[in-house]
Structure formats: structure tokens, C-alpha cells
Amino acid sequence: MVEVALLPAVALGEAPVSIVGVFDGHNGSQAATYAATHLPLLLRDDGALACVEDEGVMSDALERAFLTVDAAILAESAAQGRRDGATALVAVRSGGCVWTAHCGDSRCVAGVVSAGPPGIPEYSHQLLPDRQTLRARALTRDHTASNASEAARVRAAGGTLHFAGCWRVVAQGERAGMRAALAVTRAFGDAAFKLQPSPHVLASPEVTRTQLTPDLRFLILATDGLWDVLTDQAAVDVAQGAREGLPGDEVKMAEALVQAALLRGSMDNVTAAVMLLDW
């Protein structure tokens, strides 16, 4: 199980574009590595990054990129006899907005300046007295079989769910007899769950657009190994506590998040990335 974080820089004329992503592989690393390498290149070559203010253009481009990556991974898997897959989460910032697109259970959470009186941070020992208290705002929802709407979609497509520690999607066709199952309902690869004409696991991303405002300070993108042991608010508290107002803060914040998850006993691999918004 391999998780890959990417932070490529893309320049389009005078409009700087930032892309941050995390890719969580299962049953092997190939799908995650392929997605991390090719997804940003597809977005760059599509030309949509020059039109990030156009909701329709950008949303369509993100979906095209995800489906193109999935098709390539499935083709490689078939040729090589692989059965791996990967979840994916990307954030794209340009101009006055930030886009998120994801399939799977990696999550994006924003740190937002609290409008009310300061609360008591879950990680209060991480914060210095002169730092603003931020509240957490989730920008994505987890695509898992425990999510009611995702479970309903799988069942409507003829899928079967069973409970083994958590709700899981059972593989389709002959492989279902092996009881191969996934906790996620959207991912790259995972050919045994994507038999046509009614695949039960999809690579179609859920896309959101968030207008940047002065109260938005940063985004946390992290794999499920972090969210298994940290609440959204605790993660924001940890990240804010690690910030020093210096270049490279996003790296320090991400490292602090990973360490916090490990100290809290995460049993999964943990990858986190931070995108700063107040620049």
C-alpha cells in the first residue's frame, strides 16, 4: 500500500497555478504512481487550467483527466495481470478559486478563521497564544460503502455490500466468489469491481469549486490513515500549530500532521499535503 503526494508547479502566462494531490494505492503501488505522474500532465495539456474560473470547463476537464487515467490503469492491469487500485484527491488553485476533485476516501479540509469567539482547540498544546483559532471546513465527502448515498448507488447498479470491520463492496462476477471487497466505492483501477455495463466502483470524481476569501488560510489533503485517528478540527489545529510564517511552512505542517496521526496510533500508511491559501 503506497501513497504518493505531488506538488508540481504549472505556469500559464501570468496566472500561477498550484496543484496538490494525494494518491492512496491498495494491492500494489503501480496505480497510485501512474496517477500521480500523469494526472497533472493531462490537466496541463488539456488547456483547462487557463479557464479555471469557468465552472463547466474545469469540471469537465477534471472528469476527463480522471477517466483517462483510470482507462490507462485498467488497460495496464489487464495486460500485466494486476488487480491494484488507488484513490485520488487533487486541489487546483488559480486566480480567485480552488477546485477539488476526488475519488475515494482521501479528504480535503480547509482551515478557516473562526467568526465567533475562539474555541478550545482539540490540540491546544500545539497552538501559541498569539495564533488565530481556525475552524475546520470539509470540502470533500468520503466515497465509502458506509456512506448512505454511495451505498445506494452501488446497490442500484446491482452491487452487493457486506460488513467486515466496515461496509465493503463485493467484487463482481466470478471473482465475487473470492469475497474480494473494497471499503471505497470510487477509485482508479480495481478491474474486478468495474465489469460493464454496470460497474460498481467508479473513477468519476466528485468536483467542488470554492471561492477564495480572506478567511481561508490553508487546505489539508490527506489519506484515510490520518482521518482514521484525527478529526477534521484536530487536523486543522495541528497544522496551524506547526505554522511559523516562513517559506516551507506547508512542508512542516504536513510533517506535523503525519507525526500526529502516527502518535495517535494510525494503523495505515499516512500521507498529508498542505496548500497555503493566504498568499
Backbone hydrogen bonds, N-H to C=O, Kabsch-Sander energy under -0.5 kcal/mol:
donor,donor_aa,acceptor,acceptor_aa,energy
2,V,28,G,-0.5
4,V,23,F,-2.3
6,L,21,G,-2.2
10,V,17,V,-1.7
12,L,10,V,-0.5
12,L,15,A,-1.2
15,A,12,L,-2.0
17,V,10,V,-1.8
18,S,93,R,-2.4
19,I,8,P,-1.2
20,V,91,A,-2.2
21,G,6,L,-1.9
22,V,89,L,-2.2
23,F,4,V,-2.1
24,D,87,T,-1.3
25,G,2,V,-3.9
25,G,23,F,-0.7
26,H,85,G,-2.5
33,T,29,S,-2.4
34,Y,30,Q,-2.7
35,A,31,A,-2.4
36,A,32,A,-2.5
37,T,33,T,-1.8
38,H,34,Y,-2.6
39,L,35,A,-2.4
42,L,38,H,-2.3
43,L,39,L,-2.0
44,R,40,P,-2.3
45,D,41,L,-2.7
46,D,42,L,-1.6
47,G,43,L,-0.8
47,G,44,R,-0.7
49,L,43,L,-0.7
50,A,47,G,-1.2
51,C,48,A,-2.6
52,V,49,L,-0.7
54,D,51,C,-2.1
55,E,53,E,-0.8
58,M,54,D,-2.4
59,S,55,E,-2.3
60,D,56,G,-2.2
61,A,57,V,-2.1
62,L,58,M,-2.4
63,E,59,S,-2.0
64,R,60,D,-2.6
65,A,61,A,-2.4
66,F,62,L,-2.3
67,L,63,E,-2.6
68,T,64,R,-2.5
69,V,65,A,-2.3
70,D,66,F,-2.4
71,A,67,L,-2.4
72,A,68,T,-2.0
73,I,69,V,-2.4
74,L,70,D,-2.8
75,A,71,A,-2.1
76,E,72,A,-2.3
77,S,73,I,-2.7
78,A,74,L,-2.3
79,A,75,A,-2.1
80,Q,76,E,-2.1
81,G,77,S,-1.1
82,R,77,S,-2.1
85,G,26,H,-2.0
86,A,188,F,-1.6
87,T,24,D,-2.4
88,A,103,C,-2.4
89,L,22,V,-1.7
90,V,101,A,-2.6
91,A,20,V,-2.8
92,V,99,W,-2.7
93,R,18,S,-2.9
94,S,97,C,-1.9
95,G,16,P,-0.5
97,C,94,S,-1.5
98,V,210,T,-2.3
99,W,92,V,-3.1
100,T,208,T,-2.2
101,A,90,V,-2.1
102,H,206,E,-1.3
103,C,88,A,-2.4
107,R,222,A,-2.4
109,V,220,I,-2.4
110,A,137,R,-3.2
111,G,218,F,-2.7
112,V,110,A,-0.6
112,V,135,R,-2.8
113,V,215,D,-2.7
114,S,133,T,-1.7
124,S,121,P,-1.1
126,Q,123,Y,-2.3
127,L,124,S,-1.3
131,R,128,L,-1.9
134,L,132,Q,-0.5
135,R,112,V,-3.4
137,R,110,A,-2.0
139,L,108,C,-2.9
140,T,108,C,-0.9
143,H,104,G,-2.3
144,T,142,D,-1.2
145,A,183,A,-2.4
147,N,144,T,-1.5
148,A,146,S,-0.5
151,A,147,N,-2.9
152,A,148,A,-2.2
153,R,149,S,-1.8
154,V,150,E,-2.3
155,R,151,A,-2.4
156,A,152,A,-2.3
157,A,153,R,-1.3
158,G,155,R,-1.8
159,G,154,V,-2.8
162,H,168,R,-2.0
164,A,162,H,-0.6
164,A,166,C,-2.5
168,R,162,H,-2.1
169,V,182,L,-3.4
170,V,160,T,-2.8
171,A,180,A,-2.9
172,Q,192,A,-2.6
175,R,172,Q,-0.8
176,A,173,G,-1.5
177,G,174,E,-1.4
178,M,175,R,-1.8
179,R,176,A,-1.9
180,A,175,R,-0.9
182,L,169,V,-2.1
185,T,143,H,-1.8
186,R,143,H,-0.7
187,A,202,L,-2.2
188,F,86,A,-3.4
190,D,84,D,-2.1
193,F,190,D,-2.0
194,K,191,A,-1.8
198,S,195,L,-0.6
200,H,193,F,-1.8
201,V,193,F,-2.1
202,L,185,T,-1.8
206,E,102,H,-2.3
207,V,205,P,-0.6
208,T,100,T,-2.4
210,T,98,V,-2.7
212,L,96,G,-2.7
216,L,213,T,-2.0
217,R,111,G,-2.8
217,R,215,D,-0.6
218,F,111,G,-1.0
219,L,275,M,-2.5
220,I,109,V,-3.1
221,L,219,L,-0.5
221,L,273,A,-2.9
222,A,107,R,-2.1
223,T,271,T,-2.1
226,L,223,T,-1.9
227,W,223,T,-1.1
228,D,224,D,-1.9
229,V,226,L,-1.4
230,L,226,L,-1.6
235,A,231,T,-2.2
236,V,232,D,-1.9
237,D,233,Q,-2.4
238,V,234,A,-2.3
239,A,235,A,-2.5
240,Q,236,V,-2.7
241,G,237,D,-2.2
242,A,238,V,-1.2
243,R,239,A,-0.6
243,R,240,Q,-0.9
249,D,246,L,-1.5
251,V,248,G,-0.8
252,K,248,G,-1.6
253,M,249,D,-2.8
254,A,250,E,-2.0
255,E,251,V,-2.5
256,A,252,K,-2.2
257,L,253,M,-1.9
258,V,254,A,-2.2
259,Q,255,E,-2.4
260,A,256,A,-2.3
261,A,257,L,-2.2
262,L,258,V,-2.3
263,L,259,Q,-2.6
264,R,260,A,-1.5
265,G,262,L,-1.5
266,S,261,A,-2.1
273,A,221,L,-2.7
275,M,219,L,-2.1
276,L,274,V,-0.5
277,L,217,R,-2.8
278,D,217,R,-1.1
279,W,277,L,-1.3
